[in-house]
Structure formats: C-alpha cells, structure tokens
Amino acid sequence: MEEIEMEINIVFVEHKQKYIDVFDNSGGLLAMQKNAENFTPILKDLTDSLISKSNKFLKKNEKFSKTEIENIIKIKIKEFNKFLISPF
C-alpha cells in the first residue's frame, strides 16, 4: 500500500506545482476568475492521473482493496480543492 501512496503523492505534488506555476497571486476578482479557470483543468488532470495510477496498481496487485485506494484518492482530491484559494 505504501507504493501506491507514494505514487499518488508524487502525482499530487506535480499537479500542485502546475497550479502554483499559473496561480495569479495579485488578488482581486479578475485574478480569482483566472485562477478558477486555470484550476479546473489541472484538477481534472489530477483526478484522471490518480485514477489511472490506481487502476494500473490494482491490475498488478489484486490483493489490495479498491475501496481503500479510492478513499486515498478522494482525500487527495479534497486536499487539492483547498488550493483553489491559494496553493501556498
């Protein structure tokens, strides 16, 4: 299980950095709108990447619970959603 948690964390950090790279920290409504527009595709890509990683992992390791891995992914997605306001 540690293996998939490490892989999920790597994907998570990569996507957090992608969002930091495009985050407009100037404040104001336009910056908030721009950040929301930039956030959505990164969140979608994160979700797709996490699901893909977990599916590959589950194919190789059938002994692990799909539900457990899904719960880890859900936690990471909730954690990432908090970055919409600020990834710092």
MITOR-450814 format. One line per 4 residues: number of its first residue (from 0); their letters; for each residue x, y negated, z negated of N, C-alpha, C, CB. Coordinates in nm, 3 decimals, decimal comma. Glycine has a CB too. Layout:
# MITOR-450814
NUM = a = X/Y/Z/X/Y/Z/X/Y/Z/X/Y/Z  ... $
***
This chain:
# MITOR-450814
0 = meei = 0,083/0,120/0,000/0,000/0,000/0,000/0,087/-0,125/0,000/-0,094/0,000/-0,122  0,204/-0,117/-0,061/0,294/-0,233/-0,064/0,334/-0,275/0,077/0,419/-0,203/-0,147  0,349/-0,176/0,164/0,389/-0,205/0,301/0,288/-0,295/0,371/0,405/-0,075/0,380  0,161/-0,263/0,364/0,059/-0,344/0,431/0,044/-0,479/0,362/-0,076/-0,271/0,433 $
4 = emei = 0,058/-0,484/0,231/0,051/-0,613/0,160/0,163/-0,705/0,205/0,057/-0,592/0,008  0,283/-0,649/0,224/0,396/-0,730/0,271/0,370/-0,780/0,413/0,528/-0,648/0,267  0,319/-0,692/0,500/0,291/-0,733/0,637/0,182/-0,840/0,642/0,248/-0,611/0,721  0,081/-0,825/0,560/-0,027/-0,924/0,554/0,028/-1,058/0,504/-0,142/-0,875/0,461 $
8 = nivf = 0,113/-1,054/0,406/0,172/-1,178/0,354/0,259/-1,247/0,458/0,254/-1,149/0,229  0,331/-1,170/0,537/0,414/-1,229/0,643/0,326/-1,300/0,745/0,501/-1,121/0,712  0,220/-1,234/0,788/0,126/-1,294/0,883/0,064/-1,419/0,823/0,016/-1,193/0,924  0,028/-1,413/0,695/-0,033/-1,525/0,626/0,062/-1,646/0,624/-0,071/-1,485/0,482 $
12 = vehk = 0,186/-1,624/0,587/0,284/-1,732/0,579/0,309/-1,792/0,718/0,417/-1,681/0,519  0,316/-1,707/0,821/0,336/-1,757/0,957/0,222/-1,851/0,999/0,347/-1,638/1,055  0,101/-1,812/0,967/-0,014/-1,895/1,006/-0,025/-2,021/0,920/-0,144/-1,813/0,995  0,014/-2,010/0,797/0,017/-2,130/0,713/0,115/-2,231/0,772/0,055/-2,095/0,565 $
16 = qkyi = 0,230/-2,182/0,816/0,330/-2,271/0,876/0,278/-2,332/1,006/0,461/-2,195/0,901  0,207/-2,253/1,086/0,147/-2,306/1,209/0,054/-2,423/1,176/0,069/-2,195/1,284  -0,024/-2,409/1,070/-0,117/-2,516/1,033/-0,041/-2,636/0,976/-0,220/-2,464/0,931  0,060/-2,611/0,898/0,141/-2,722/0,844/0,201/-2,802/0,960/0,254/-2,669/0,751 $
20 = dvfd = 0,245/-2,731/1,064/0,308/-2,798/1,178/0,213/-2,893/1,252/0,360/-2,695/1,275  0,082/-2,866/1,246/-0,014/-2,953/1,318/-0,098/-3,037/1,223/-0,105/-2,868/1,405  -0,078/-3,023/1,094/-0,159/-3,095/0,995/-0,130/-3,244/0,999/-0,133/-3,040/0,855  -0,236/-3,323/1,006/-0,225/-3,470/1,004/-0,247/-3,516/0,860/-0,328/-3,537/1,103 $
24 = nsgg = -0,142/-3,561/0,798/-0,145/-3,598/0,657/-0,171/-3,748/0,636/-0,014/-3,559/0,590  -0,218/-3,816/0,742/-0,235/-3,960/0,733/-0,361/-4,002/0,658/-0,237/-4,019/0,871  -0,453/-3,911/0,636/-0,577/-3,945/0,567/-0,678/-4,005/0,663/-0,549/-4,041/0,452  -0,796/-4,029/0,613/-0,900/-4,089/0,696/-0,984/-3,984/0,767/-0,838/-4,182/0,797 $
28 = llam = -1,094/-4,033/0,822/-1,190/-3,943/0,886/-1,137/-3,881/1,014/-1,316/-4,017/0,915  -1,064/-3,957/1,093/-1,009/-3,903/1,217/-0,907/-3,793/1,189/-0,945/-4,014/1,300  -0,826/-3,813/1,088/-0,729/-3,709/1,050/-0,800/-3,584/1,002/-0,633/-3,762/0,942  -0,907/-3,602/0,924/-0,983/-3,488/0,875/-1,047/-3,412/0,991/-1,091/-3,534/0,774 $
32 = qkna = -1,100/-3,486/1,088/-1,161/-3,423/1,205/-1,056/-3,346/1,286/-1,230/-3,528/1,294  -0,942/-3,410/1,307/-0,834/-3,346/1,382/-0,786/-3,220/1,311/-0,717/-3,444/1,402  -0,774/-3,228/1,180/-0,730/-3,112/1,103/-0,830/-2,997/1,113/-0,708/-3,151/0,956  -0,958/-3,030/1,108/-1,061/-2,926/1,121/-1,055/-2,861/1,259/-1,202/-2,986/1,096 $
36 = enft = -1,034/-2,942/1,361/-1,023/-2,889/1,497/-0,900/-2,799/1,512/-1,016/-3,004/1,599  -0,792/-2,835/1,447/-0,669/-2,755/1,453/-0,680/-2,630/1,365/-0,549/-2,838/1,410  -0,753/-2,642/1,256/-0,762/-2,534/1,158/-0,838/-2,413/1,213/-0,830/-2,584/1,032  -0,948/-2,439/1,281/-1,038/-2,332/1,325/-0,967/-2,227/1,412/-1,153/-2,392/1,402 $
40 = pilk = -0,895/-2,266/1,516/-0,829/-2,162/1,597/-0,718/-2,089/1,521/-0,771/-2,224/1,723  -0,653/-2,157/1,430/-0,547/-2,091/1,352/-0,609/-1,990/1,256/-0,463/-2,196/1,273  -0,722/-2,026/1,194/-0,792/-1,932/1,107/-0,841/-1,811/1,186/-0,910/-2,001/1,038  -0,894/-1,834/1,305/-0,940/-1,723/1,388/-0,823/-1,632/1,425/-1,009/-1,775/1,516 $
44 = dltd = -0,712/-1,691/1,464/-0,594/-1,612/1,499/-0,542/-1,534/1,377/-0,483/-1,703/1,555  -0,544/-1,598/1,261/-0,504/-1,530/1,138/-0,593/-1,409/1,114/-0,510/-1,626/1,018  -0,723/-1,429/1,122/-0,819/-1,321/1,099/-0,795/-1,206/1,197/-0,963/-1,372/1,112  -0,780/-1,239/1,325/-0,755/-1,137/1,426/-0,625/-1,062/1,400/-0,751/-1,199/1,566 $
48 = slis = -0,522/-1,136/1,362/-0,392/-1,074/1,334/-0,398/-0,982/1,213/-0,286/-1,182/1,311  -0,467/-1,026/1,109/-0,479/-0,942/0,989/-0,558/-0,814/1,018/-0,546/-1,021/0,876  -0,662/-0,826/1,094/-0,742/-0,709/1,129/-0,661/-0,613/1,215/-0,872/-0,750/1,203  -0,588/-0,667/1,311/-0,504/-0,585/1,398/-0,398/-0,510/1,317/-0,437/-0,671/1,506 $
52 = ksnk = -0,331/-0,583/1,227/-0,229/-0,520/1,141/-0,289/-0,409/1,057/-0,163/-0,625/1,049  -0,404/-0,436/0,999/-0,466/-0,336/0,912/-0,511/-0,214/0,991/-0,585/-0,397/0,837  -0,563/-0,234/1,111/-0,605/-0,121/1,194/-0,486/-0,033/1,232/-0,675/-0,170/1,320  -0,375/-0,096/1,270/-0,254/-0,019/1,303/-0,205/0,058/1,181/-0,142/-0,112/1,355 $
56 = flkk = -0,207/-0,009/1,066/-0,162/0,055/0,943/-0,251/0,174/0,908/-0,161/-0,046/0,828  -0,380/0,157/0,920/-0,474/0,265/0,886/-0,461/0,384/0,981/-0,617/0,212/0,888  -0,429/0,358/1,107/-0,409/0,469/1,201/-0,288/0,553/1,161/-0,390/0,416/1,344  -0,184/0,487/1,111/-0,063/0,558/1,069/-0,077/0,619/0,930/0,057/0,464/1,072 $
60 = nekf = -0,160/0,561/0,847/-0,171/0,601/0,706/-0,317/0,623/0,670/-0,109/0,493/0,613  -0,370/0,733/0,712/-0,512/0,761/0,691/-0,547/0,784/0,544/-0,552/0,882/0,771  -0,447/0,802/0,460/-0,476/0,829/0,319/-0,519/0,704/0,243/-0,354/0,888/0,252  -0,498/0,586/0,302/-0,534/0,462/0,233/-0,679/0,426/0,260/-0,441/0,347/0,278 $
64 = skte = -0,736/0,357/0,165/-0,877/0,317/0,173/-0,892/0,193/0,261/-0,934/0,290/0,032  -0,980/0,205/0,359/-1,010/0,091/0,447/-1,069/-0,022/0,365/-1,107/0,133/0,560  -1,151/0,010/0,269/-1,215/-0,091/0,185/-1,112/-0,170/0,106/-1,315/-0,026/0,089  -1,012/-0,103/0,053/-0,907/-0,174/-0,022/-0,834/-0,274/0,066/-0,806/-0,074/-0,081 $
68 = ieni = -0,801/-0,231/0,185/-0,728/-0,319/0,276/-0,817/-0,434/0,322/-0,675/-0,240/0,398  -0,944/-0,406/0,346/-1,038/-0,513/0,382/-1,049/-0,616/0,271/-1,176/-0,456/0,414  -1,048/-0,571/0,149/-1,055/-0,663/0,035/-0,931/-0,752/0,028/-1,071/-0,585/-0,096  -0,815/-0,697/0,057/-0,692/-0,776/0,059/-0,704/-0,885/0,167/-0,567/-0,686/0,085 $
72 = ikik = -0,754/-0,846/0,282/-0,770/-0,941/0,392/-0,870/-1,051/0,355/-0,815/-0,868/0,520  -0,981/-1,013/0,295/-1,080/-1,113/0,253/-1,021/-1,214/0,156/-1,201/-1,044/0,189  -0,940/-1,166/0,065/-0,875/-1,255/-0,032/-0,783/-1,352/0,040/-0,795/-1,174/-0,138  -0,706/-1,301/0,136/-0,613/-1,387/0,210/-0,688/-1,491/0,293/-0,523/-1,302/0,300 $
76 = ikef = -0,799/-1,452/0,352/-0,877/-1,548/0,432/-0,937/-1,656/0,342/-0,989/-1,475/0,509  -0,987/-1,617/0,225/-1,038/-1,717/0,130/-0,927/-1,811/0,087/-1,102/-1,649/0,007  -0,810/-1,754/0,061/-0,694/-1,835/0,021/-0,657/-1,932/0,132/-0,573/-1,744/-0,015  -0,661/-1,886/0,257/-0,625/-1,972/0,370/-0,728/-2,083/0,390/-0,613/-1,889/0,497 $
80 = nkfl = -0,854/-2,055/0,367/-0,959/-2,156/0,384/-0,934/-2,279/0,298/-1,094/-2,096/0,350  -0,870/-2,261/0,185/-0,840/-2,374/0,096/-0,743/-2,472/0,161/-0,782/-2,323/-0,036  -0,668/-2,428/0,261/-0,569/-2,514/0,325/-0,630/-2,616/0,419/-0,471/-2,430/0,401  -0,759/-2,602/0,451/-0,823/-2,699/0,540/-0,803/-2,840/0,488/-0,973/-2,669/0,554 $
84 = ispf = -0,815/-2,859/0,358/-0,798/-2,991/0,297/-0,651/-3,030/0,295/-0,856/-2,993/0,154  -0,567/-2,938/0,251/-0,422/-2,963/0,251/-0,346/-2,832/0,235/-0,384/-3,062/0,139  -0,253/-2,806/0,326/-0,175/-2,683/0,316/-0,055/-2,696/0,222/-0,126/-2,643/0,454  -0,045/-2,809/0,155/0,072/-2,833/0,068/0,041/-2,806/-0,077/0,122/-2,974/0,083 $
***
